[in-house]
Structure formats: structure tokens, C-alpha cells
Amino acid sequence: MKNNIIIGPWLVDRPRMARVAAIEAATVDAVEAAYRGINPLSIEGVPGHFDAKRVLEVAAVGGHQVAFEGTDRLASVALILAFSSIGGNWSRSDGARPACLVCRVDRLSEADLANPAPEEPATLILARVLKAREFLASVLHTSEEAAELAAIANTRGGYATEATLAVARTLAAMDSMTTISRLHVAEAISYMPKPEVK
């Protein structure tokens, strides 16, 4: 019990608090330096949040908009500042209407804090993004199963078919495939905001 403290009705784990404080202090320093233009923040400078980083990679390839939600606002700000390190651009000038993706950024779990996974360098992610962007023009077909799933998602779930297929096309390019598959559509739907039920 000496590693724990009681604050009001809560039992607080001191070692966890120390790990969280160290990660947040490093993230605050990196965010402040990036914000002031002193040192650009790289995506590997934001520990964990691998699902959020995948969403940002998809957004960087396809030029999609991103809506952030979740409980870790500090990490969200850090990821926003680090987006350019993987080729992301928050402003589009080509007039296209990109799909909106949801990037959920919650506080890291105890397991993530205790055993952090190795971070992938931004240079590798950037290389994948640039390769996929070049391949995007080669994605010309949609499989029947993919079109059917996009139609079902539209009629039953309210997901816009055009936006769903735009994100699925991005995912196909990331896989170097010329045809959008059912899996690409399913993954695309998982990144999109849930439509409001009327």
C-alpha cells in the first residue's frame, strides 16, 4: 500500500502517476517547442496512440478531414502538430470535398504505460504516404462486394456512399491494390463518424 495514496474516495497508484507525469511532461515540452516554431514535432514523439496514428496516415494519403475526440487532449494537440511530419496538410487547395475521419485519442492504458511499444519513425510513415498518394490514381475499380457493403452502410447506417468509397479508395491505394475490396469499405466505415439517427 505504500506505493498508493488515497485522494478523497480514490486510491491512486503512485508509480502509474509518475509514468503518466513523465509522459505528459515530455509531451508538453514537445508541444510547446513545436507551437513556438523552435522544433517541429514528429509523429514518433507522441507515445502510443497507434490507432489514432493510423487514422492520420489515412488522412494524409487521401487528404481527408479529421475530427478529434477522446479523453487525451494533450496527445490530440501533439498529433495535430505532428501531422505534417507524415506529409499531412490541414488545408486543401484542390477544391475536393474530402471525407471526415474520426480520430479517437484516449488516455494510454496501464499496459501501454508499463510496456510502451516501439514507435515507428515518421520517415517510414511518410514514405508509405507518398507511395500511396502516387498509387491513388491507379485505384479504378470497386468490387461488387465492396459496392454492396457501401450501399448497405448507406441504407442501414446512413453513411454517405461517396465518402465511404473515397476513404476505401485511399485504403486500397495504401495496400497497392487497383480494386477497392469489401475489407477496405469495412475499414473505411470504422474511421467515419456515426451518422445521426433522425
N, C-alpha and C positions, 0 to 999 in steps of 0.2 A: 504493500500500500504506500510505501514511501516515494514511489515514482508517480503517484497520483495525488491530485489535490481536489478539494471539494470547493466549488464556487456555487453558492446558492444550492439549488437542488441537483446540480450536475457534478458528476465525477469526471475530472479532466485528467487525461493521460499526459504526464509531463514530457516523456520522450517524443510522443507524437507532436505535442505543441512545439517542441524545439525544432523538429524536422519541418513542420509547416512554416514556422517563423523563418527558418533559414531559406527555404524555397521562396517564400513571399518576399523576403528582404532582397534576395538576388534578383527576383523578377521586377521589383520596384526600381532597383538601381538601373537595370537594363532598360526598362520602360522610360525612366526619366532621361537617361542618356540619349535614347532614340528620339524622344519627343523634342529635346533641345538641339537635335541635329549633331550631337557630339559623336555618337557611334550608332550606326544603323543596327537594328535588332534583326537577328537571323532566326529562322524558324526553330532551329535546334536549341536556341537559347530559351525556349519556352518548354519546360519539362512536362512530359506526359501528353495527355490530350490527343492521342493518336487518331481517334475518330474525327475530332474537330479538324485536325491537320489533313485528313483525307478529304473532307468536305472542301477545305480551302484549296487543295490541289485540283479538285474537280472544277471549282470556280475559276481558278487561274487558267486552266486549259480552255474552258468554254466561255469565259467572260461573264459568268453568271453572277447575279447579285447574291449577297449573303446577309441573313438576319441572324444575329446572335441572341441566344437565350441560355439560361442556366444560372448556377449559383456562384460561379467564379468570375467575377467581373474583372479582376486584375489580370487573369490569364486571357480573358477575352480582349482586353486592351492590348496586351502583349502580342496576341495573334494578329490583331488588326495591324499593328505596327510592323510585324514581321512578314506580312503577306507579300510585300514587294520582293522579299528575298527568294521567293519561289516563282517570280515572274508575274505575280498578281498585280492588277491595276484596278483601283476602286472606281475610276471614271472611264466610261466607254465613249468613244467618239465616232463609232461606226454606225450609229443610228439603230442598231439592232435592239430588240426587246428581249433581254436575257431572262431566263427563268430565275426564280428566287429559291435559294437553298437555305436550310436551317442548320446552323452550326451550334450544337449544344455543348456548352462548356461548364461542367460541374466541377466542384472541388475534387481533388485527387483522393482516391480511396487509401485506406491504411496500407493495403498491399502495394499500391503504386508508390507510396512514400517510402515504405520499407525496402522494396526491391525495384528501384527505377529501371525501366527497360532502356537499352541504349538508344540514343537519339540518332535519327537518320540525318546526315548532313544536307543542308539546304542546296548545295551544289548538285547532289544526286537527284533531289526532287525537281530542281529547276531543269535539269537535263531531260527528265521524263516529261515535264510540262511542255518544253519546247518541241520535243519529238512528237508528242500527241497533237500539239497545235498544227504541226506540218501534216500530220496524217488525217486531220479532221475533214479535209476536202475529199478524202478517199472513202468516207463512210457515206455510201449512196443508197443502201438498201435497208429495208426493215423486214425481218422475218414475219411470217403470218402469225406465229405465236406471240411475238412482241407487239404487233399491231393489235391483236386481240386483247392482250393484257392491258395495253394503254386504253383501249376502248372501255373495257370493264372498269378500270380505275376511274374513268371519266363518268360513266353512268352510275356506278355504285358508290364511288367515293368522292366525286366532284373534282378530281384532279384534271386540270386542263391538258388535253391530249397533246397539243402543240408544245407546251412547256415540258411535259413528261418526256416526249420524244427528243426534245432538244438536249436535255440532260442525258438521256440514254445514248444519244449520238456522241456526246462528249466521252462517256464511259467506254463506248465501243472504240473510239479513237485511242483512248488510254490503253486499251487491250490490243491495239493494232489490228482491229477487225473491220472489214469493209461492210459488214451487215450488223444491224442492231439486233441483239438477241433478247429473249424473254428475261434472262438474268440482268441485262443492262436496264431494262424497263423496271424490274423489281427493285434494283438498287437505286435507280433514279427516284422512284416513289418514296423510298426510305429517307431521302435527303430533302424532300419537299415539304413545305408547311401543310399541315392538315387543313383542308378547306372547311370553312364554317358551315355548319348544318343550318339550313333555312327552314 
